[in-house]
Amino acid sequence: METYIDLINAYLDKTLSNSETIALENRLKTDVEFNIVYNEHLAILKGIERVELLKDIHKARKAYSKSKWLKYGAITVIVLFTTLMVWLLVFNNGNNAKNELRESLSFETEMTQSFNVSTDSIITITGKKGTQITINPDDLKFDSGKDFEGKNLTIELIELTNKQDLLLANAQTISNGEWLVSGGAFKIDIKSNRKSLLLKKGKTINVVFPKNTEEENMQIFYGNRTQNGYLNWELTDIKLRNKEQFVIFCKDTTIIDRIITRRFGGVETYRTFLKVDTLGYLTRDEIVRKFSEIENPHNQKDTLIIYKECLIDNKTGEISGYSILDEAHITSMNKKYNNSILTVYDSQRINDNYTKQKAFYESIDISRLGWVNIDQYSKIEDKIKVNLTNNLDFNFNSFTEEVYPEDTVWHETYLIDNESNTILNVNSSSIELPREKLFTLVSCCIVNDTFYVCRKAIKFSGDDNDLFLEYKKRNKHQIKSLLRL
């Protein structure tokens, strides 16, 4: 059989000689068994060819399908890439100078305090500057709407309690174009596995904010960063009330002893008594009733220290007066009693439970997480128009981010009120400033990869309304020190 097969294959391959070919063909006609073997072998070969053909067809079809999808995939990738580039160029502006400068000016991370807490009970945390936050974990949900059910949380808190903090955090005090006076800005973020959580509808967190300003009638504003990266604040109906004030009373008594003075040849001799005592937390009405001699016992940024000075002379009687002290007065008092140049007889200093406490607002409930600001609208009405120019000849009109389509120029310019917590961004070559009010202007700029800074104290009366800013090259790695107020 194998001989037949070899012979038939040789015939089909046309490798036989002419005589061998003629002999095989004659045998097919006369040898029935050989003919059957030949036809069976042909059938097998055709079956094999059909199978291979089917394989080739399948491979070809698969290759075609693959090439077609690759083609469509390539087209899709090209379309998506083109769309992304258009978005970056048209909508995101892709300004490298802007991104570089804003990254250099971002100190928000350094100011963030993190608290890792368990959720097995109501949570209360206290920030470094006194902010107290109370949270019920059952009131939290994910952005998807799914309830939070984890065992641990991370609470992140930022406390901006003065102009320096607001400046370093790029936290402007603006509400839809109107100036604000801030009593502190705070950011509260609650996370689970690095995902920020939200409050469920109708739920709140309880917050006690520190009182960092003498301004009264403060209200809560909620903040959001705009597309430009600047904070804008929206007024709420939440008003802040002062918590009971922690009061310390100082009574400083000086007695002039005329008899002892004559005995010592006319050298004035005094007996002094200083009593410093803690009165605890008092309401404003209680303070007014207790110290009716004080015309305006205004609330301080810190503990309220009431000072009574008495001068007793055995000839003229007693003379006394009340005042409210700050840290400078306390330091002066210490020097008076420790380094007196007078002859002191029978002096006495009494300290009864003397401690200082931070002043706070009463607790409030807020219905959203994120940026919260304690503010009131600025009452400044008398403003004058000021025109800005500079030695780099760039345009300040950057608020819409349309002035710099190229990626080589960007500026961030801040206007800081020297008297109150007001931080503004300058986004126009023409601005309005209050008359006779002192500001500090700090401006950082990148032009063609070079970093420039201008810092200037400004005050306008209305006579000269043009302001020229002289920028100088600086090292951008020193930017934090350049922003020190």
C-alpha positions, 0 to 999 in steps of 0.5 A, a space after each residue: 500500500 505504501 508503495 502505491 501511495 508513493 507512486 501515486 504521489 510521484 504521479 501527481 507531483 509529475 516527477 515520474 518519467 514519461 514511460 513510468 507515467 504511461 505505465 501508471 495510467 495504463 494500470 489505472 485502466 486495467 488494475 481494479 485494486 490499484 484504481 480503488 487505491 488511487 481514487 481513495 487517495 485522491 479523496 483524502 488529498 482533497 479533504 486535506 486541501 478543503 480543511 487547509 482551505 477552511 483554515 486559510 479562509 478563517 485566518 483571512 477572515 480573522 486577519 481582515 476583522 482584526 485589521 478593520 478594528 485596528 483601523 477603526 481603533 486607530 481612527 478612534 484614537 486619533 479622534 480622541 487625541 485631537 479632541 483632547 488637544 483641542 480641549 487643552 488648547 481652547 478650554 484649558 489654555 495649557 499655559 505652562 507659565 500659569 501652571 508653574 507659577 500656581 504650583 510654586 504659590 500653592 502652600 495649601 498642603 503644608 497647612 493641612 492637618 490630618 486626623 485618623 479617627 475611628 467611627 465607633 462613636 460620635 467624633 470630635 476633633 480640635 485643630 491647632 488654632 482651636 477649631 472644634 468639629 463634631 461629626 456623626 459618621 452615620 451622616 456621611 455618604 459617598 459621591 455616588 450616593 452610597 452610605 458610608 459604612 467604614 470603620 475609619 475616617 480621615 478628617 483634613 482641616 485647614 485653619 487660616 486665621 490671619 492675612 498671612 495664612 490667607 495669602 499663602 493659601 491663595 484664599 481671596 476674600 471676594 464674594 461675587 466681586 464684593 470685598 470681604 473682611 475675614 474672621 478666618 477661612 477654614 477647609 473641612 474635608 472628610 475622607 475614606 480611603 482617600 475618597 472625599 465624603 459628603 453630608 447626607 441631605 438634611 444632615 450637618 456637622 457641628 463647629 466651634 470657630 475661634 474668634 480672630 477679629 474684633 469685628 462684630 456681626 460676622 456671618 458664614 460664607 461657603 467657598 468654591 474655587 473658580 475655573 481660574 483657581 480663585 476662591 469665591 464666597 457665597 453668603 449663607 443665613 448663618 450668623 455668628 454670636 460671640 461665646 461668653 468672654 473669658 475675663 481677667 481682672 487686674 487691680 493695680 494699687 499704688 499708695 504714696 506714703 508722705 510720712 515715710 517720704 519725709 523720713 527719707 529726706 523727700 524721696 518719694 516712697 510707695 506701697 504697691 499692690 497688684 492683684 491679677 484674678 480670673 473671673 471666668 467666662 462672662 457674657 457681654 451684659 455681665 461685663 457691662 454690669 460688673 464694670 459700668 465705668 468702662 464705656 465700651 468693653 469691646 471683645 478682644 481677639 484673645 482673653 479680655 483683660 480689664 485693668 483698674 489703676 488706683 492711686 491713693 494719697 493720704 492728702 488727696 485721696 483716691 484716684 482710679 481709672 479703668 482700661 482694657 489691656 493687650 499683650 503690650 500692657 501686660 509686658 509693661 506691667 511686668 517691667 514696672 513691678 520687676 524693675 522699678 526705679 522707685 523706693 518700694 516699701 511693703 510691695 505685694 503682688 498677688 496672682 490668683 488662678 491667672 490663665 489666658 483663654 482663646 475667644 470663640 464663637 458659639 457653636 453652629 451647624 453647617 450643612 456642607 463640607 469644604 471651604 467655610 469663611 467667617 466674613 462680613 462685607 467691607 463697608 468702604 465706600 470712598 474709592 478711587 480708580 488706579 491705573 497699573 503699568 509695569 516695567 515688563 509691559 505685560 497686561 494685568 487683565 488675566 481673570 478670563 485667562 484669554 489675554 495670554 494664549 501663549 504659554 510664556 507669561 503669567 502673573 499672580 498679584 495680591 492686594 493686602 489690606 494692612 488693617 483688616 483681613 482682606 486679600 484681593 487678587 488684581 486681575 485688571 490694569 484698572 482697579 478701585 482702591 479706598 482713599 487714604 487706606 494703606 495696602 501692600 501689593 505683592 506680585 509674582 510673574 513668569 515671563 519667558 521662564 524668568 521669575 520676577 517679583 514686585 512688592 510695594 506699599 501703596 496709598 492713594 489720596 486722589 492726586 496721582 492715580 497711576 501706579 508703576 510697578 518695578 519687577 525684579 528677577 528673583 529665585 522662585 524657590 524663595 517665593 514663600 519668604 517673599 510672601 511674608 507680611 
